[in-house]
Amino acid sequence: MINSLHGKVISVNDEYVVLDVLGFGIEVYATGSLLSSAIIGEDLFCYAYMQVSDAGICMFGFSSEREKAFFLELLQVKTVGGKLAITLLRHLDAEQALHAISSGSAAMLSVPGLGAKRAERICFELKNKIAKKFSDINTSGEPSANPSVERFVMDALTGLGFTQSESIRAIAVTKASDSGELPQTEEAMLKAALSILQRR
C-alpha cells in the first residue's frame, strides 16, 4: 500500500497535481491545502491513499496525516466515495469540516456535489466517531473561516479571470497567514487574496 509520495510537480490542475516520481507521472487528486503548496518545478511531499474500484484506480493526496485520517473516515459513509471526500477537503480545510460534523452543522458542509441529505448523513454517521478520534477539535468555538465567505471570494476571483486553482491557493494562503486575525468579511478576505495573487 502506498502511504506517501515525493516528487517534482509537473502540473497543477483545479482538482489534482501531477507528480514526477522516479520518472512516473502520477495524477494525485489533492486537498485544498496540498494544492496551495504545489508549485510547478518544485519538489512536493504528500501523504497518499490509493483507491481501487470498478471505475479504476485513483490516487489521493494530503498535506498532513490528520487530513488523510479524516478522509478515511469520510469513506466509511456509504454514499461517499473518494472523489466526493476529496472535493469536500478541497473546498473546506479539515478543521472546518471536523467542526461542522462534531457540531452537527450539515449546512457548513455545503460544497459542490454534496447535497443537504448527504451532508446530514455524514454528520449523523460520523459525529460520535469524530468526537472520539479527533478529540482535540474545538467543538465550542468557531471554525477557522466562514465557508460562505470563502465561496463568495472564490466566485469573485474566478469572475475576475483567475483560475480555480489560483483562487484556492490564494484563499489557503490567506487563511494560513499569521500576520494577524483571519479576515472574516467577504471584502477583507477578497482584498487579502487579491494582494497575494498580485504579488505572484
WOZIPE-V24887 format. One line per field, one symbol per residue. phi: phi as a letter, one per 30 degrees, with the letter a starting at -180 (. if undefined). psi: psi as a letter, one per 40 degrees, with the letter a starting at -180 (. if undefined). A space follows every 50 residues. Layout:
phi: ???
psi: ???
This chain:
phi: .dcabbadddabcdcbcccdchjcdcdbdcddddedcdbejcdbcbdbbc ccbddkcbccbbdbddedddeddddddecccddddddeddcbdedddddd ddcicdddcdbejcdddddddedddceddddddcdddddccdddaceddd dddeddddddjddddddddddddddddcdldddccedddddddddddddd
psi: hhdiihahhdihiddiihhhhfehhhhhhiidddddehhheiihhiiihh hhadeahihhiieiddddddddddeehdehidddddddeddiiddddddd ddefgddeehihehiddddddddddedddddddgeeihedaiieihdddd dddddddddeeiiddddddddddddeheeaihheidddddddddddddd.
